[in-house]
């Protein structure tokens, strides 16, 4: 799914086979129940964005047609939030 014929690192979620297979493997190795193919996809998106700072690149790699969908995948990093707050001392009392 998505990506116009390109091979993406994480295939589109319209094909559930990779997700089901990964879920089985995660359970076999004793991973916590919250670990899933989809949680790995979110982690990948977050780490990619932290490296490149370009939402369009992340969008392309995930195969999303919408930047709004891609933005949902990005997790707020506490250290990044703290840095942003420290960068604006005049706004924080």
N, C-alpha and C positions, 0 to 999 in steps of 0.2 A: 504494500500500500504506500501511496505517496511517493514523491521523489522522481517522477517522470522517467522510470526505467533505470535510474541510478541504483547502485547497491549501497544501502545505508547501513551504518553500524548497528542500529536497532530498527528492524523492519516495522512497518506500520502495524498498529494493533488490530487491524481487520483480520489478520491471520492469527488465530489463537494458539496454534501449535507450538511456537517457541515459548509462549507464556506457560502453557500447561507442562511442557517438558522441563522448563527451568523450575517451576514450582515443585515438581516431583523431585528433582535433583536437590533443591534447597532443603526439602523435608528429609531426604535420605541422609544428608550430612548434618542434620540437626540444627539448621538455621532457625532463628526465631520466626514465628508465624507472620510477622509483619514484612519479612523479606520476600520480595516477589520480583518477577520480571519487570513489572511496572515501577516498583520502587527503585530498581536499578536504573531504569530509564530516566526517572526523575533525578537521581544522583548524577548520572552521566550528563544530563542537561545542565545541572547546576555547576558541575566541575568544568565543563566546556565553556560556559559563560564566564566563570571566574578566570579562565585562561585567556580568552579572546576578547571579553567585554563587548561582544557584538551579537545582539539578539537575532539578527538576520542569519548569521552563520549557524547558530543553534537551531533556528527554524528550519533551515535547509537540511541539517544533519538528522533532525527528527522527522522530516517529511511533512511538516504541518503546512496547511494552506493559510493559516492565520497567525499573526504575531500574538494575538490575545491568547490563543491556545498555548503557544510556546511559553508565554509569561507564566502561565499556571504551573508549569513544570519547574520553575526556578524556586529554590528554597532560599529563604532569607538566612544568611550566615550571621550569627550573633556578633562576630568580630567586625564584619563589614558594617553592621548597623551601629555599633559602638564608634567606629571610625567616622562614620557620617555625622553622628551627633557631635563628636569632638571637633569636627571641622567647622562647625557653626556655633562658636561659643557665644556670640551675641544673641542668638535666638533661644538659648537654654539658660534659664535663671539659676 
